[in-house]
């Protein structure tokens, strides 16, 4: 029986993957910092590890000897990364080095999650072959981690993705959808930028892309996202309408008024033709994904 180690199993993607693979033909292991937040997953195959602790992380990888490692762990708060660069590198870069060392020692295939923020946002509709040029430290840390794979003789799949949303219970951090729902349900007024444009990613689609990468023995970089190109103001209005909340609470502002610590790319969005062709990747439309979450929330 082949085995999979999910690193970052307490997060949105990690929990989604764990639930999806729990009853599969794989022997599944999960690793994250702190207690196991996924109550459906048996604790004897869960490891509480700070991935910036090289020795502890390597010990677990060598103990499990996984056929596949899915790295869903990262510090993704862009402004936090800008002001805490050493901590950002410890998780987003140095820990990936350790994973690669463990993968090499155990002949493991790594599926590594990256980001649209490796691009400068000047053109959008990015292909895998477009030149990366990050504007902020978060993007730089993720690009550095991508480049680690170029010089190591191990099988790997890098899945770049964009603003992942969805629902799992007991999440430590809210994603954009859950944050919006909390604000709108509390009838709080909020401002959303209308000049940052992205194709968002439903977590269920991203989890499926990870699994398809294993099934297809895919190697290299793939762009994984949804198909709906929206700015943040448009996104918030669609969420309000689908969940029968008040869109009049939402106002549009330009990015320049936010005074964010880290610079964001204005327009990204992915060309996902390669993923569709090689992986048979089929993402849901944004509204359909929201309806799934709505049904899950009851």
Backbone as numpy.savetxt, mean C-alpha at the origin, in Angstrom:
# Nx Ny Nz CAx CAy CAz Cx Cy Cz
3.96 -28.15 1.11 3.12 -26.96 1.11 4.00 -25.71 1.11
3.76 -24.80 0.16 4.54 -23.57 0.10 4.05 -22.59 1.17
4.97 -21.72 1.60 4.64 -20.81 2.69 4.78 -19.36 2.25
3.98 -18.50 2.91 4.01 -17.07 2.67 4.16 -16.36 4.00
5.04 -15.38 4.04 5.18 -14.51 5.20 4.69 -13.12 4.81
3.66 -12.63 5.50 3.17 -11.28 5.28 3.78 -10.36 6.32
4.58 -9.41 5.88 5.20 -8.44 6.78 4.37 -7.16 6.75
3.98 -6.68 7.94 3.05 -5.56 8.02 1.62 -6.06 8.06
1.40 -7.19 8.73 0.09 -7.86 8.68 -1.00 -7.14 9.46
-0.65 -6.16 10.28 -1.68 -5.44 11.04 -2.32 -4.29 10.27
-1.73 -3.91 9.14 -2.24 -2.80 8.36 -3.40 -3.20 7.47
-3.90 -2.23 6.72 -5.06 -2.47 5.85 -4.77 -3.56 4.82
-3.68 -3.44 4.10 -3.33 -4.46 3.11 -2.97 -5.77 3.79
-2.21 -5.69 4.88 -1.78 -6.90 5.58 -2.95 -7.72 6.07
-3.94 -7.07 6.68 -5.11 -7.80 7.16 -5.93 -8.37 6.00
-6.04 -7.59 4.94 -6.81 -8.05 3.77 -6.15 -9.29 3.16
-4.84 -9.26 3.04 -4.11 -10.42 2.51 -4.22 -11.63 3.43
-4.08 -11.38 4.72 -4.15 -12.48 5.69 -5.51 -13.17 5.60
-6.58 -12.38 5.56 -7.92 -12.97 5.46 -8.11 -13.70 4.15
-7.54 -13.16 3.08 -7.69 -13.78 1.75 -6.93 -15.10 1.66
-5.78 -15.20 2.33 -4.91 -16.38 2.19 -5.05 -17.38 3.33
-5.83 -17.03 4.33 -5.91 -17.84 5.55 -6.35 -19.27 5.27
-7.25 -19.42 4.32 -7.78 -20.76 4.03 -7.34 -21.26 2.66
-6.20 -20.74 2.20 -5.66 -21.16 0.90 -4.77 -22.39 1.09
-4.13 -22.79 0.01 -3.23 -23.95 0.05 -1.86 -23.60 0.61
-1.62 -22.31 0.93 -0.34 -21.88 1.47 -0.32 -22.00 2.99
0.87 -22.27 3.53 1.09 -22.18 4.96 1.40 -20.71 5.26
0.53 -20.05 5.99 0.58 -18.61 6.13 1.17 -18.18 7.47
2.08 -17.21 7.41 2.66 -16.60 8.60 2.50 -15.08 8.49
2.41 -14.43 9.65 2.20 -12.99 9.67 3.15 -12.35 10.67
3.59 -11.13 10.33 4.56 -10.43 11.17 4.21 -8.94 11.19
4.21 -8.37 12.38 3.97 -6.93 12.52 4.47 -6.50 13.89
4.46 -5.21 14.11 4.88 -4.68 15.40 3.68 -4.61 16.35
3.84 -5.12 17.56 2.75 -5.10 18.53 1.89 -6.35 18.45
0.74 -6.31 19.12 -0.12 -7.49 19.18 -0.81 -7.73 17.83
-1.28 -8.95 17.65 -1.97 -9.34 16.42 -3.36 -8.70 16.39
-3.56 -7.73 15.49 -4.84 -7.03 15.40 -5.91 -7.81 14.64
-5.49 -8.82 13.90 -6.44 -9.60 13.12 -6.91 -10.79 13.96
-8.06 -10.66 14.59 -8.53 -11.68 15.52 -8.90 -12.99 14.83
-9.03 -12.94 13.53 -9.37 -14.17 12.79 -8.15 -15.05 12.53
-6.95 -14.48 12.73 -5.73 -15.22 12.40 -5.13 -15.84 13.66
-4.75 -17.11 13.58 -4.25 -17.83 14.76 -2.91 -17.26 15.22
-2.80 -17.08 16.51 -1.66 -16.36 17.08 -0.35 -17.14 17.03
-0.41 -18.47 16.90 0.84 -19.25 16.92 1.63 -19.10 15.62
1.06 -18.45 14.61 1.79 -18.19 13.37 1.98 -16.69 13.13
1.83 -15.94 14.22 2.04 -14.49 14.19 3.28 -14.14 14.99
4.07 -13.18 14.46 5.31 -12.77 15.12 5.28 -11.26 15.36
5.51 -10.88 16.61 5.59 -9.47 17.00 7.05 -9.03 16.84
7.32 -8.28 15.76 8.70 -7.88 15.44 8.72 -6.45 14.94
9.65 -5.67 15.45 9.96 -4.35 14.90 10.90 -4.58 13.73
10.45 -4.28 12.51 11.26 -4.65 11.34 12.54 -3.84 11.22
12.66 -2.76 12.00 13.93 -2.03 12.00 14.98 -2.73 12.85
14.57 -3.77 13.58 15.49 -4.62 14.34 15.97 -5.74 13.42
17.14 -5.54 12.84 17.64 -6.44 11.81 17.75 -7.89 12.28
18.31 -8.10 13.45 18.52 -9.46 13.95 17.20 -10.19 14.17
16.22 -9.51 14.76 14.93 -10.15 15.02 14.19 -10.48 13.73
14.23 -9.56 12.77 13.56 -9.80 11.49 14.21 -10.96 10.75
15.52 -10.97 10.71 16.25 -12.04 10.01 16.03 -13.38 10.68
15.95 -13.38 12.01 15.71 -14.62 12.75 14.39 -15.26 12.34
13.33 -14.43 12.25 12.01 -14.96 11.89 12.00 -15.47 10.45
12.59 -14.71 9.54 12.64 -15.16 8.13 13.37 -16.49 8.01
14.49 -16.62 8.71 15.27 -17.87 8.65 14.56 -19.02 9.35
13.76 -18.71 10.35 12.99 -19.75 11.05 11.87 -20.28 10.16
11.17 -19.37 9.47 10.04 -19.77 8.63 10.49 -20.35 7.29
11.55 -19.76 6.74 12.04 -20.11 5.39 10.90 -20.02 4.36
10.31 -18.86 4.23 9.13 -18.73 3.35 9.49 -18.81 1.88
8.57 -19.35 1.11 8.74 -19.33 -0.35 8.47 -17.93 -0.89
7.56 -17.21 -0.21 7.21 -15.86 -0.63 7.16 -14.94 0.60
7.68 -13.74 0.41 7.56 -12.68 1.41 6.80 -11.53 0.78
5.70 -11.11 1.39 4.97 -9.94 0.92 5.24 -8.81 1.90
5.92 -7.77 1.43 6.25 -6.65 2.31 5.20 -5.56 2.18
4.26 -5.57 3.12 3.21 -4.55 3.16 3.47 -3.52 4.25
4.68 -3.50 4.79 5.02 -2.59 5.89 5.74 -1.36 5.35
5.37 -0.20 5.87 6.06 1.05 5.51 5.55 2.17 6.39
6.37 3.21 6.53 5.88 4.48 7.07 5.41 5.28 5.86
4.11 5.55 5.81 3.54 6.19 4.62 3.07 7.62 4.86
3.17 8.10 6.10 2.81 9.49 6.40 3.87 10.40 5.79
3.51 11.08 4.72 4.48 11.81 3.90 5.14 12.95 4.68
4.36 13.70 5.44 4.92 14.80 6.21 5.80 14.29 7.35
5.38 13.20 7.97 6.19 12.60 9.05 7.55 12.15 8.51
7.55 11.52 7.34 8.81 11.08 6.74 9.75 12.26 6.46
9.15 13.38 6.08 9.96 14.56 5.75 10.72 15.06 6.97
10.12 14.96 8.15 10.72 15.48 9.38 11.37 14.40 10.25
11.20 13.13 9.87 11.79 12.01 10.61 12.49 11.08 9.62
13.49 11.61 8.95 14.09 10.89 7.83 14.83 9.62 8.26
15.47 9.63 9.40 16.18 8.43 9.86 15.19 7.30 10.17
14.08 7.64 10.82 13.06 6.65 11.12 12.41 6.13 9.84
12.17 7.03 8.92 11.62 6.65 7.61 12.54 5.66 6.91
13.83 5.95 6.87 14.78 5.06 6.21 14.89 3.71 6.92
14.80 3.72 8.24 14.92 2.47 9.00 13.86 1.46 8.59
12.64 1.95 8.32 11.53 1.07 7.96 11.41 0.88 6.45
11.50 1.97 5.70 11.23 1.93 4.26 12.43 1.48 3.44
13.62 1.53 4.01 14.83 1.20 3.24 15.68 0.13 3.93
16.15 0.41 5.15 17.05 -0.53 5.83 16.37 -1.88 6.08
15.11 -1.86 6.49 14.40 -3.12 6.74 14.25 -3.94 5.47
14.12 -3.25 4.33 14.01 -3.96 3.05 15.34 -4.66 2.72
16.45 -4.01 3.07 17.76 -4.66 2.92 17.78 -5.99 3.67
17.28 -5.96 4.91 17.26 -7.18 5.73 16.37 -8.24 5.10
15.21 -7.83 4.58 14.32 -8.78 3.92 15.00 -9.43 2.72
15.74 -8.63 1.97 16.44 -9.17 0.81 17.52 -10.17 1.24
18.22 -9.85 2.32 19.22 -10.79 2.85 18.55 -12.11 3.23
17.43 -12.03 3.95 16.71 -13.23 4.33 16.17 -13.99 3.14
15.68 -13.26 2.14 15.15 -13.89 0.93 16.25 -14.63 0.18
17.42 -14.02 0.10 18.55 -14.66 -0.59 18.97 -15.95 0.12
18.97 -15.92 1.44 19.38 -17.09 2.22 18.38 -18.24 2.14
17.12 -17.91 1.80 16.07 -18.92 1.81 15.38 -19.11 0.47
15.97 -18.53 -0.59 15.41 -18.65 -1.94 13.95 -18.17 -1.99
13.68 -17.07 -1.32 12.31 -16.53 -1.27 12.09 -15.50 -2.37
10.87 -15.43 -2.83 10.43 -14.41 -3.79 9.78 -13.29 -2.97
10.22 -12.04 -3.16 9.65 -10.91 -2.43 8.66 -10.15 -3.31
7.48 -9.88 -2.75 6.54 -8.94 -3.37 6.59 -7.68 -2.51
7.06 -6.60 -3.10 7.33 -5.37 -2.36 6.39 -4.26 -2.83
5.74 -3.58 -1.89 4.79 -2.52 -2.23 5.51 -1.17 -2.28
5.34 -0.47 -3.40 5.93 0.86 -3.56 4.81 1.87 -3.87
5.14 2.99 -4.47 4.21 4.12 -4.50 4.33 4.97 -5.76
3.26 5.69 -6.07 3.28 6.67 -7.16 4.16 7.87 -6.82
4.49 8.04 -5.53 5.28 9.20 -5.12 6.75 9.08 -5.52
7.11 8.04 -6.24 8.45 8.00 -6.84 8.50 8.92 -8.06
7.35 9.43 -8.51 7.29 10.31 -9.67 7.07 11.76 -9.25
7.41 12.70 -10.15 7.31 14.13 -9.82 5.94 14.73 -10.09
5.06 13.97 -10.74 3.69 14.44 -10.93 3.50 15.48 -12.02
4.42 15.54 -12.96 4.31 16.55 -14.01 3.45 16.11 -15.18
3.23 14.78 -15.34 2.50 14.35 -16.52 1.35 13.38 -16.26
1.44 12.52 -15.25 0.39 11.56 -15.00 0.41 10.39 -15.96
-0.53 9.45 -15.75 -0.65 8.24 -16.58 0.70 7.53 -16.71
1.37 7.34 -15.58 2.73 6.83 -15.59 2.79 5.34 -15.93
3.75 5.00 -16.81 4.08 3.61 -17.10 5.26 3.18 -16.23
5.47 1.88 -16.15 6.57 1.34 -15.36 7.93 1.81 -15.87
8.00 2.13 -17.15 9.27 2.53 -17.76 9.56 4.03 -17.64
8.60 4.80 -17.11 8.84 6.24 -16.94 9.90 6.50 -15.88
10.64 7.59 -16.06 11.74 7.91 -15.15 11.20 8.41 -13.82
11.69 7.81 -12.74 11.28 8.21 -11.39 12.06 9.45 -10.96
11.35 10.36 -10.27 11.99 11.59 -9.79 11.17 12.11 -8.60
11.35 11.52 -7.42 10.50 11.88 -6.27 10.72 13.30 -5.78
9.64 13.91 -5.27 9.68 15.28 -4.78 9.85 15.37 -3.27
9.59 14.28 -2.55 9.64 14.31 -1.09 10.43 13.12 -0.55
10.71 13.15 0.75 11.59 12.12 1.32 10.92 10.75 1.34
9.62 10.73 1.53 8.91 9.45 1.47 9.13 8.79 0.11
8.93 9.54 -0.96 9.15 9.00 -2.30 10.58 8.57 -2.52
11.52 9.35 -1.98 12.94 9.00 -2.12 13.25 7.70 -1.39
12.68 7.52 -0.21 12.94 6.29 0.56 12.39 5.07 -0.18
11.23 5.22 -0.80 10.64 4.09 -1.53 11.40 3.79 -2.82
11.90 4.83 -3.48 12.69 4.60 -4.69 14.02 3.93 -4.34
14.64 4.35 -3.23 15.87 3.69 -2.78 15.62 2.21 -2.51
14.47 1.90 -1.91 14.16 0.49 -1.62 13.93 -0.29 -2.91
13.31 0.33 -3.90 13.14 -0.35 -5.19 14.49 -0.72 -5.80
15.43 0.22 -5.72 16.73 0.01 -6.37 17.58 -1.05 -5.69
17.23 -1.39 -4.45 17.93 -2.47 -3.77 17.77 -3.80 -4.53
16.63 -3.96 -5.18 16.34 -5.22 -5.86 17.13 -5.38 -7.16
17.55 -4.27 -7.73 18.24 -4.32 -9.03 19.56 -5.06 -8.95
20.21 -4.99 -7.81 21.56 -5.55 -7.68 21.60 -6.82 -6.83
20.44 -7.45 -6.64 20.39 -8.68 -5.86 19.74 -9.78 -6.68
20.39 -10.92 -6.68 19.94 -12.02 -7.53 18.85 -12.83 -6.84
17.68 -12.19 -6.66 16.52 -12.89 -6.10 15.30 -12.55 -6.96
14.33 -13.45 -7.00 13.08 -13.11 -7.70 12.30 -12.08 -6.90
11.78 -11.07 -7.57 11.04 -10.02 -6.88 9.95 -9.45 -7.78
8.92 -8.93 -7.13 7.87 -8.17 -7.82 7.66 -6.88 -7.04
7.80 -5.76 -7.70 7.51 -4.46 -7.08 6.15 -3.99 -7.60
5.22 -3.80 -6.68 3.89 -3.30 -7.04 3.78 -1.85 -6.56
3.87 -0.94 -7.50 3.63 0.47 -7.15 2.13 0.70 -7.09
1.70 1.44 -6.08 0.27 1.66 -5.92 0.00 3.09 -5.47
-1.28 3.45 -5.39 -1.66 4.85 -5.12 -2.79 4.91 -4.10
-2.58 5.62 -3.02 -3.62 5.97 -2.05 -4.62 4.83 -1.83
-4.18 3.83 -1.11 -4.98 2.62 -0.89 -6.10 2.91 0.11
-7.30 2.43 -0.20 -8.45 2.64 0.67 -9.21 1.34 0.87
-9.99 1.30 1.93 -10.79 0.12 2.22 -11.07 0.03 3.71
-11.56 -1.13 4.14 -11.91 -1.30 5.55 -11.44 -2.64 6.06
-10.88 -2.62 7.26 -10.64 -3.80 8.08 -10.85 -3.36 9.53
-11.32 -4.24 10.40 -11.48 -3.86 11.80 -10.13 -3.71 12.50
-10.11 -2.94 13.57 -8.93 -2.81 14.44 -7.70 -2.23 13.74
-7.92 -1.31 12.82 -6.79 -0.64 12.17 -6.24 0.44 13.10
-4.92 0.57 13.11 -4.29 1.61 13.93 -4.41 2.98 13.25
-4.34 2.97 11.91 -4.39 4.22 11.16 -5.57 4.21 10.19
-6.22 5.36 10.04 -7.31 5.49 9.09 -6.77 5.79 7.71
-7.34 5.15 6.70 -7.04 5.52 5.32 -7.98 6.63 4.89
-7.79 7.14 3.68 -8.53 8.32 3.23 -10.04 8.11 3.30
-10.51 6.92 2.98 -11.95 6.66 3.00 -12.49 6.71 4.43
-11.86 6.01 5.35 -12.35 5.97 6.72 -12.25 7.34 7.39
-11.22 8.10 7.04 -11.08 9.46 7.56 -12.22 10.35 7.07
-12.53 10.25 5.79 -13.63 11.03 5.22 -14.97 10.66 5.85
-15.21 9.36 5.99 -16.48 8.91 6.57 -16.65 9.41 8.00
-15.58 9.37 8.77 -15.65 9.84 10.16 -16.00 11.33 10.20
-15.38 12.12 9.35 -15.64 13.57 9.32 -17.08 13.86 8.88
-17.51 13.22 7.81 -18.84 13.49 7.27 -19.94 12.97 8.18
-19.73 11.82 8.80 -20.73 11.28 9.72 -20.88 12.15 10.97
-19.78 12.83 11.35 -19.83 13.76 12.49 -20.29 15.16 12.08
-20.64 15.29 10.78 -21.12 16.56 10.22 -20.10 17.69 10.38
-18.83 17.32 10.22 -17.75 18.31 10.28 -17.50 18.88 8.89
-17.29 20.18 8.82 -16.90 20.79 7.55 -15.45 20.44 7.26
-15.14 20.20 5.99 -13.77 19.87 5.63 -13.41 20.44 4.28
-12.13 20.69 4.09 -11.62 21.19 2.82 -10.78 20.11 2.15
-10.94 19.98 0.84 -10.21 18.98 0.06 -9.58 19.67 -1.15
-8.35 19.34 -1.45 -7.67 19.98 -2.58 -8.26 19.51 -3.90
-8.32 20.43 -4.86 -8.88 20.09 -6.17 -7.81 20.07 -7.26
-6.53 20.10 -6.85 -5.45 20.11 -7.84 -4.42 19.00 -7.61
-4.77 18.00 -6.78 -3.96 16.78 -6.68 -4.80 15.64 -7.25
-4.32 15.06 -8.34 -5.12 14.12 -9.12 -4.45 12.75 -9.11
-5.24 11.71 -8.81 -4.70 10.36 -8.66 -5.71 9.32 -9.18
-5.23 8.11 -9.42 -6.10 6.94 -9.55 -5.95 6.14 -8.26
-6.98 6.12 -7.43 -6.89 5.44 -6.13 -6.89 3.92 -6.29
-6.59 3.21 -5.18 -6.49 1.76 -5.22 -7.33 1.13 -4.11
-8.27 0.29 -4.49 -9.06 -0.47 -3.54 -8.18 -1.58 -2.97
-8.15 -1.70 -1.66 -7.23 -2.64 -1.02 -7.46 -4.08 -1.48
-8.70 -4.43 -1.75 -9.00 -5.78 -2.23 -8.33 -6.04 -3.58
-8.30 -5.01 -4.44 -7.62 -5.15 -5.74 -6.12 -5.30 -5.57
-5.54 -4.52 -4.65 -4.10 -4.61 -4.41 -3.73 -5.98 -3.84
-4.53 -6.49 -2.91 -4.28 -7.82 -2.36 -4.34 -8.88 -3.47
-5.31 -8.73 -4.35 -5.43 -9.68 -5.47 -4.21 -9.59 -6.38
-3.69 -8.38 -6.59 -2.49 -8.22 -7.42 -1.29 -8.92 -6.79
-1.18 -8.88 -5.47 -0.11 -9.61 -4.78 -0.22 -11.11 -5.04
-1.43 -11.62 -4.94 -1.65 -13.06 -5.14 -1.43 -13.45 -6.60
-1.88 -12.60 -7.51 -1.66 -12.87 -8.94 -0.17 -12.86 -9.27
0.59 -12.01 -8.60 2.05 -11.97 -8.82 2.68 -13.31 -8.46
2.16 -13.94 -7.42 2.66 -15.27 -7.02 2.22 -16.32 -8.03
0.94 -16.32 -8.38 0.40 -17.32 -9.30 1.06 -17.26 -10.67
1.38 -16.04 -11.12 1.94 -15.85 -12.47 3.47 -15.84 -12.46
4.08 -16.00 -11.27 5.55 -15.90 -11.16 6.06 -14.61 -11.80
5.35 -13.53 -11.54 5.69 -12.24 -12.14 6.95 -11.66 -11.52
7.82 -11.13 -12.35 9.07 -10.52 -11.89 9.18 -9.13 -12.50
9.60 -8.16 -11.68 9.78 -6.80 -12.17 8.81 -5.84 -11.51
8.60 -4.70 -12.16 7.75 -3.63 -11.62 6.40 -3.62 -12.32
5.34 -3.48 -11.52 3.98 -3.38 -12.05 3.26 -2.22 -11.39
2.48 -1.50 -12.17 1.65 -0.42 -11.64 0.25 -0.96 -11.34
-0.17 -0.76 -10.09 -1.45 -1.30 -9.61 -2.27 -0.17 -9.01
-3.42 0.10 -9.62 -4.33 1.12 -9.08 -5.71 0.89 -9.67
-6.63 1.79 -9.32 -7.93 1.78 -9.96 -7.87 2.46 -11.32
-9.04 2.73 -11.88 -9.11 3.29 -13.22 -9.67 4.71 -13.24
-10.20 5.18 -12.10 -10.88 6.47 -12.06 -9.90 7.57 -11.65
-9.62 8.50 -12.56 -8.71 9.61 -12.30 -9.51 10.76 -11.68
-9.23 11.04 -10.40 -10.03 12.01 -9.65 -9.13 12.91 -8.81
-9.56 14.16 -8.61 -8.88 14.96 -7.60 -9.53 14.68 -6.24
-8.92 15.19 -5.18 -9.36 14.85 -3.83 -10.76 15.39 -3.53
-11.08 16.55 -4.09 -12.41 17.14 -3.90 -13.47 16.26 -4.57
-13.19 15.81 -5.78 -14.12 14.92 -6.49 -14.30 13.61 -5.72
-13.20 13.07 -5.23 -13.24 11.83 -4.46 -14.17 11.97 -3.26
-13.99 13.06 -2.51 -14.79 13.27 -1.30 -16.28 13.39 -1.63
-16.61 14.04 -2.72 -18.01 14.18 -3.12 -18.62 12.84 -3.52
-17.87 12.01 -4.20 -18.38 10.68 -4.57 -18.62 9.85 -3.32
-17.69 9.91 -2.37 -17.85 9.19 -1.10 -19.13 9.65 -0.39
-19.31 10.97 -0.31 -20.50 11.51 0.35 -21.78 11.00 -0.31
-21.82 11.00 -1.62 -23.02 10.57 -2.33 -23.29 9.08 -2.18
-22.25 8.25 -2.28 -22.43 6.81 -2.16 -22.90 6.42 -0.75
-22.39 7.12 0.26 -22.73 6.79 1.65 -23.88 7.65 2.20
-24.54 8.38 1.29 -25.70 9.19 1.66 -25.38 10.20 2.77
-24.24 10.87 2.61 -23.81 11.90 3.54 -23.86 13.25 2.83
-23.65 14.32 3.55 -23.88 15.67 3.03 -22.65 16.22 2.29
-22.68 16.32 0.95 -21.54 16.85 0.21 -21.34 18.35 0.41
-22.35 19.04 0.94 -22.21 20.48 1.16 -21.22 20.80 2.29
-20.84 19.78 3.05 -19.83 19.97 4.10 -18.42 20.11 3.51
-18.27 19.78 2.22 -16.96 19.70 1.59 -16.70 20.94 0.74
-15.56 21.58 0.95 -15.16 22.73 0.14 -13.85 22.43 -0.57
-13.68 23.02 -1.75 -12.45 22.82 -2.53 -11.45 23.93 -2.26
-10.18 23.55 -2.13 -9.09 24.53 -1.98 -7.90 24.08 -2.81
-7.01 25.00 -3.18 -5.77 24.60 -3.85 -4.75 24.09 -2.84
-3.82 23.26 -3.30 -2.77 22.71 -2.44 -1.97 23.80 -1.75
-1.77 24.92 -2.45 -0.95 26.01 -1.91 -1.46 26.54 -0.57
-2.75 26.37 -0.30 -3.33 26.86 0.96 -3.10 25.92 2.13
-2.67 24.69 1.86 -2.52 23.71 2.93 -1.23 23.89 3.73
-0.19 24.43 3.09 1.11 24.58 3.74 1.61 23.25 4.30
1.57 22.21 3.47 2.06 20.89 3.87 3.58 20.89 3.97
4.10 20.12 4.89 5.55 20.05 5.10 6.25 19.49 3.87
5.71 18.43 3.32 6.32 17.76 2.16 5.57 18.11 0.88
6.31 18.29 -0.19 5.71 18.57 -1.50 5.07 17.29 -2.05
3.86 17.43 -2.60 3.18 16.30 -3.24 3.21 16.47 -4.75
3.31 15.36 -5.49 3.15 15.46 -6.95 1.71 15.84 -7.28
1.52 16.72 -8.25 0.19 17.22 -8.57 -0.68 16.17 -9.26
-0.13 15.52 -10.26 -0.92 14.52 -11.00 -0.08 13.26 -11.20
-0.61 12.15 -10.72 0.07 10.88 -10.99 -0.88 10.02 -11.82
-1.46 9.01 -11.22 -2.30 8.11 -12.02 -1.42 7.16 -12.80
-1.87 5.92 -12.90 -1.06 4.88 -13.54 -1.68 4.38 -14.84
-0.83 4.04 -15.77 -1.19 3.21 -16.91 -1.02 1.77 -16.42
-2.11 1.02 -16.32 -2.05 -0.33 -15.74 -2.14 -1.43 -16.81
-1.82 -1.07 -18.06 -1.92 -2.03 -19.17 -1.04 -3.25 -18.94
0.17 -3.04 -18.41 1.10 -4.17 -18.18 0.51 -5.15 -17.16
-0.06 -4.62 -16.08 -0.65 -5.48 -15.06 -1.86 -6.24 -15.60
-2.66 -5.55 -16.43 -3.81 -6.22 -17.04 -3.37 -7.37 -17.94
-2.32 -7.12 -18.71 -1.84 -8.12 -19.67 -1.13 -9.29 -18.99
-0.17 -8.97 -18.11 0.67 -10.03 -17.51 0.01 -10.73 -16.33
-0.76 -9.98 -15.54 -1.32 -10.55 -14.32 -2.82 -10.84 -14.42
-3.45 -10.42 -15.51 -4.92 -10.49 -15.63 -5.57 -9.69 -14.50
-4.99 -8.54 -14.20 -5.46 -7.66 -13.14 -6.70 -6.90 -13.60
-7.77 -6.95 -12.78 -9.04 -6.31 -13.15 -9.58 -5.52 -11.95
-9.21 -4.25 -11.83 -9.68 -3.47 -10.68 -11.14 -3.06 -10.80
-11.78 -2.90 -9.66 -13.14 -2.40 -9.63 -13.16 -0.89 -9.90
-14.25 -0.40 -10.46 -14.46 1.04 -10.56 -14.60 1.60 -9.14
-14.27 2.88 -8.98 -14.24 3.49 -7.65 -15.59 3.35 -6.94
-16.68 3.69 -7.63 -18.00 3.61 -7.00 -18.36 2.19 -6.61
-18.00 1.22 -7.44 -18.29 -0.18 -7.12 -17.52 -0.63 -5.88
-16.26 -0.17 -5.77 -15.46 -0.50 -4.60 -16.07 0.13 -3.34
-16.54 1.37 -3.47 -17.18 2.04 -2.31 -18.44 1.29 -1.88
-19.20 0.80 -2.84 -20.42 0.05 -2.51 -20.08 -1.25 -1.78
-18.99 -1.89 -2.16 -18.55 -3.08 -1.43 -18.23 -2.76 0.02
-17.49 -1.66 0.21 -17.15 -1.25 1.59 -18.41 -0.89 2.36
-19.32 -0.19 1.72 -20.57 0.21 2.36 -21.34 -1.03 2.84
-21.40 -2.06 2.01 -22.10 -3.30 2.39 -21.38 -4.00 3.55
-20.04 -3.91 3.54 -19.24 -4.52 4.61 -19.47 -3.82 5.94
-19.62 -2.50 5.87 -19.85 -1.73 7.09 -21.29 -1.86 7.59
-22.15 -2.36 6.72 -23.55 -2.55 7.11 -24.33 -1.26 7.07
